Structures are given as C-alpha cells and as structure tokens.
C-alpha cells in the first residue's frame, strides 16, 4: 500500500503557524486593509513629483466618492456606517423604508438610498487666468492703487504719469490723461458709481476729476498733504473708510470733518479695505508685512470682530457681490490670491501666477471676475465668483435691516 509523504506548506501566503501541517491552503489575512480601493495598484518605484501632485489632486477631488465607498462597504459587511455620508436624500426615498425580499440589487436598502440620493455640486475655481495683459510701468509700490473697474465694463489703469482706459467689450485702449507736464505721477484711480467720471490721485496730493465722455478734467481737489494708502466708500455711500501708513483705519461720514471711528489694532500700513455688500456696517481691512492680518469690524457699534493671520502682506481686499465670500491679494512672501468664506474664514481657493506682490485688485461689473495687477507688469483676469446667490438668508447681528423693532 502506497502512502504519500506529508509536505509542509512553506509558501509566503501560508498560515503563520509553521508547526502545523494540513491538506488545505489557508491564506494569511494578517494586516488586511478593509478600505481597499480596487482601482489602485502598488508600484515599487517611487513616484515623480508630478505624479504625486496629480495623485493628490485626484484624491482630493474623489474624497466624497472614497467616503461613500467606505461607508457602503462597512454597511454591507458590518451593517453600520451609512449615516456618515452627508448627502441630501429625497423625501420619497426616505418614505420607502420597506425593502423587497425579491430585490435584484446586490446592496441593501440603506445603501440603495445613498446611491439614489443627489449629490451637491462642488464649485470649481479655475487656477489659470483667462486673460493676461501687459502693463509696462505698473509700479511695485505698496502705497499705490492703480487699477479700477467701472460699471460700464471699462478698466482704468495708472501707468507712470498717465491713465489708460481699456474696454473689456471692444479691447480698445485709450489714454485719458498725462500728468508729465505738471511733473506729477498717478498714485490712485477710482471710478464713480455710474462709470462716467474717473478720480485720479496724484503724488503731490491732488485729486483730479475727469469726464470720460468729454475726455477733459472738470475738477481739481486740494487738501491732502500726502497720498493715502487705501480709500473705500460704503455701499450706501454714507461712510468713507481710509487707511494710512500710520497703521490706522478711520471711518468718516459726510457730516463731520474728523473721523467718527478710529481703529489702531493693525501693526503695519493699512491699504486693503473692503465693505461687505451683504451685511450693513461690516468692514474688512488688511495690514502690511509687519501685520499680515485681515481684521473685521462692526462699524455700527465700533467693535472689532474676527482676526485672520494670512502669513503674508495683505495688499488688497474685495467682497463678492453675489455670495458671502472675500478675495484677498498678497505680497511678501507668497504673492498669491486667496478666496475666503465668511464668517467661517475657510479658505476656498489659492491662485498663483504673479511673480511680484499682487498690489492691485478690482471687481468686474457683473461680479464674476476680478483683475489683479503686480510689479511684474501684468494684469491677470480670473473667473472666481458665480452669479447664483445662496438661498439661505445671511443671519448676522450686523444686518439691522432684517429685524423688526
């Protein structure tokens, strides 16, 4: 009678108990990972930086899908975890709680509800400008404001001693004025609300008012002893906020020759100023290199609100017209453009491309695009905001008009 010798199982995938022998192959499941993604393969070679960046972006974009897969897997295997997904489930699917015993679906009733539920669309912001214009002699000076966008879709740009107008509709460029004959230079430009007048600030402290249609100067205002870093009117045109190289932020009204409010918390020059169009009396300001903070103020009560340290010099601020979001431009050391959600102050996007400080910022008339300018002598146009307003009403103690007294 023949007998077969017993051969020990010594394969790498065998059971870790080496003193036992048997006639069945039992693989070792030690260290098994239950969050397996079946579309990923392991490569022994180290990935290149470009591959690492693409993998990171893919993982970021598919984070919701990965979470859904993990919860589905746990729910089917362990009967738990499906409630971790924050998708909107239609009321009709919630009412249909009875699962059919004859269902042909490989997953359970709860998993089917998740798969049928609509997902919230994730807003994507392009990291690349849709237009780049050359702007020779655009100065790299923190104390200048040389770009503004009118309600008539015309961009005014101060270059040296001249102010140029660029039509976004026709792409035509015209020269409005030249201060060289007065041995002066342009330090700021600002459009009137209707877009027919341009105010031009000069290095000598004058403010010139120019009629764009007639292409002539109609007023010259005197009184400033030096140039002002930042200047913004409130949406109701009742208050004016000004920032200076003395690190101070002032709020003025039309009935007084002295500021009605003064804020001294910034540790550097205040150039970046923006009024919220969504909450009455909400003002944001940014400080220079020694400060690097965006501060928010309740000008109705004179109280400081939140403070955000951005890690870079704050050059300019602008509030979205359609959503409670804020865009900030920065100088040393990142030279970046950041988009923030208010009041959570969560960073939504980071845009890069300028090689110098992003000193200049203006909003398009439709509120969808911004233009940024820097000492690299370029103007870059970005699509950032959407016209779609949030269905939720903003609730804030600052919005006095939503309350009945």
C-alpha angles and dihedrals in degrees: 000000000000121000127194118231116242109245118200116238105241102162117133092245095051127117112288090235099095098178093064125083129194147153097249130078109231113182120218115248096187112140094011114168115220094193091070117161105208094202094062124088128195116241119194091207118087111250122245119250090253091052090047091052093048091047091050092050091048091049090049093050093046096045092111091048091050091050091048091050093049093049092047091050094048092046094052096043102033104016094238143088102055093112091065092079114094098205123135109253117202116245091236092060091049092054092053095076098146112093118209115240088217096056115139093206115114091218132064131260096266092050091050090054090054094049092049095048117102117245125227111253112247113225113231123204117203113241091205125074114242092217136023123193129189114240109183115198093020096152126233093222120134093208096060132090105193105157131069135158121217131217086248090063095253123135120216117203128183112215116177107305095345138079117213129194121213119191112217089201099053101015087230118151123209132174114237101185146346121213096187093103088059091048088239136122136214116260101168143007129198133175125223117241094259093047097235098104132053123199113209121199117205136205091247091059100258125135113211122195115210128193106222096198095051092034093223140113113256103175142020117199121201131190110087114108091201141358120292120230099215136010128176134166120220117247091254090049090232098110137040123206119204132184127197146189087258088076091248132129118206132191117205134186131203096252100058137058092209128060116271092207134026126191120193103173095106116097097205141032115310113225103137111081131161134169118213113242090199104052120043113238097010112137130181126198136178133209134218133252097303091050110031092179135127109213129193124211137194100219091184090067101017092238127139116239125183131355125205123192106212097183092233141071108280108227104169144355135204132177122220114249093215107036138030093260133121131208121206130188123209144201129189119055113357103030089206142142117232131192118206134192115227133250093006090053089215113161110242102179143000119207124192134179108107115101093201135047111302094232101158131061135168136169125231118242093251091050094234101102139040132202121215129193133195144175089268083082096243135118114211126196120209133188104222115140133053128223091226109106122213115260090220117088113233110246115206138145086233094063098082094167093069093063130080115219 
